[in-house]
């Protein structure tokens, strides 16, 4: 495994990440310092929401964003056990499959900001 992909040697991720939930259709991300850059992320309906994490302070991850698609609500298993509907929990019988997908599109307008 190349050093840059050997996660066992990485420092733990600092706990200075803020997060937000998005339950809309596609996720669109724009950068104020890159006016022509747009990232669009589409997904299958099983992914009911996405969590966006970004650093709250200066540090090694400043300027980065992490996107995590989720099928279940936070604490979804416990909510499901209580009978709460629409938690996103999917029960599969042995041998069953759940096929999902997501797609990332990068759009670049070289003339933006001119």
CORSULJO-V976890 format. One record per residue. N is the residue number from 1. PSI is psi in whole degrees, -180 to 180 (999 if undefined). OMEGA is omega in radians with two decimals (* if undefined). Layout:
N:PSI:OMEGA
N:PSI:OMEGA
This chain:
1:126:3.09
2:149:-3.10
3:-40:-3.09
4:-14:3.10
5:3:-3.14
6:89:-3.06
7:-20:-3.12
8:-19:-3.14
9:-5:-3.10
10:152:3.03
11:151:3.09
12:148:3.10
13:130:-3.14
14:151:-3.11
15:49:3.12
16:32:-3.09
17:134:3.02
18:158:3.13
19:157:3.10
20:156:-3.12
21:144:3.11
22:127:-3.11
23:15:-3.14
24:-173:3.12
25:-98:-3.13
26:152:3.03
27:130:3.10
28:128:-3.11
29:130:3.06
30:151:3.11
31:127:-3.11
32:-31:-3.13
33:-1:3.09
34:75:-2.98
35:-22:-3.13
36:1:-3.08
37:128:3.08
38:131:3.04
39:128:3.11
40:129:-3.14
41:121:3.13
42:157:-3.11
43:164:3.06
44:161:-3.02
45:-20:-3.13
46:-27:3.10
47:96:-3.04
48:-25:3.13
49:170:3.14
50:146:3.04
51:129:3.09
52:124:3.12
53:139:3.04
54:150:-3.12
55:145:3.10
56:-12:-3.08
57:171:2.99
58:145:3.14
59:-173:-3.04
60:-19:-3.10
61:9:3.12
62:133:3.13
63:-2:3.13
64:162:3.06
65:144:3.09
66:133:-3.13
67:125:-3.12
68:110:3.05
69:141:3.12
70:143:3.05
71:-29:-3.03
72:151:3.06
73:156:3.01
74:134:-3.09
75:28:-3.07
76:-40:-3.11
77:-42:3.14
78:-40:3.11
79:-41:3.11
80:-43:3.14
81:-27:3.11
82:-2:3.12
83:11:3.13
84:128:-3.13
85:161:3.02
86:40:3.09
87:-13:-3.13
88:-3:3.11
89:132:3.12
90:117:3.10
91:126:3.13
92:136:3.04
93:157:3.10
94:131:3.14
95:-9:3.14
96:161:-3.13
97:153:2.97
98:114:-3.12
99:129:3.13
100:172:3.09
101:158:2.91
102:154:-3.00
103:137:3.10
104:126:3.11
105:133:3.07
106:127:3.12
107:131:-3.14
108:121:3.08
109:105:-3.08
110:-16:-3.10
111:-2:-3.14
112:141:3.11
113:2:3.14
114:999:*
